């Protein structure tokens, strides 16, 4: 029996994280409710682990995240995120059973040019799969516009255990329970690619537009 895969915990390394759904099923098909759910999960655990995210993209049956973990190990973020996605998306789409086909792939990006290629691969992934003609058109959760504007995105994470307890109590007390009272807000932020850190925001945006196009 093979043991658990050993993960690289070097805080200076850039990681390309990929994971696919069971039987490539379209559990992650784009939708507004699903985008908010996924965004809340990513933002919450990014804040908790101090993860630096360079790019992300959620397709119908898989996702990619390009990241670095200077304060914690990438596996801490990935395992928390994948657990919550499986549990919450299953509930959201009203299904049971295995969600992911296998443990996530963690590819170490070694050279600077590789980081650029990984960024472009993730950002244009929907185009590669023939789903849209330009990455700006992909409706799923992705970092295309955020990478150009460099503005954080606010999402909400619902604490369902607390919410369920409040609902049970409300049946006895007749209190009004709002789901908003059991949510926390989190900012999903992007870090510029290391090779572009010295550029201004406008210079980075122009550079990325050219590379993406």
Phi, psi and omega in degrees: 000127181283141178280182180292141180297134179283128182259144178282123183251013178297118184292346181272348185279144174264134185243140170253108183264130179222139174210146184240154181284163178301125180057026180056030180291149185275056179291337184256025179305134185303144176184151185299314180299321181289322178299315180296321180296310181295317179299321179296321179294310182299314183295318181299311184281339171295315179297319183292326184259349183070026182293138172266121179252128180261330180195153176207152178201129178250115174265181184297328184232012177195170173218160175231140172224129175257123190206173175214147185237084181286341185248341180210174179278144179302324183297330178297313178296310185298317182292320177295314181297313183293324177296313183291323178298313181301313183292313187282322179289322174306313179295318183298320182261008174060056177224168176230167175106182180300141180255313182263148182285328182192173177302156183294152173270136180235102181258123179280128178268115190269310186256157179303314178301328179294324179295321177295315179297320179295318177301312181293322178299314180293312185297324183258017187300321180295329177291316179302325181273004177073022183273329178215168179265346178212142184301335179294343183271349184288123185277349180286169179299119181204167188255014185304299183293324181295325179292332180275326184265338179056041177247136177293153178244130182270133175227164181242140179247121182270129178267089190292331179296314178295320181296318180295320177298318180295323179294318179296319178294323183294334178296331179270321188264349182066020178287155176271126180248125178251134180296331180299333180285353181238031176239149172240145180265145183218147180258125174269115185243154176248144174254134177300147175305140184308324183287349180246011185299327184281349180279160174283167179302316180295318179297319178296316181299314179296320180297315182292320177303314181297314181296317181294314180295000000 
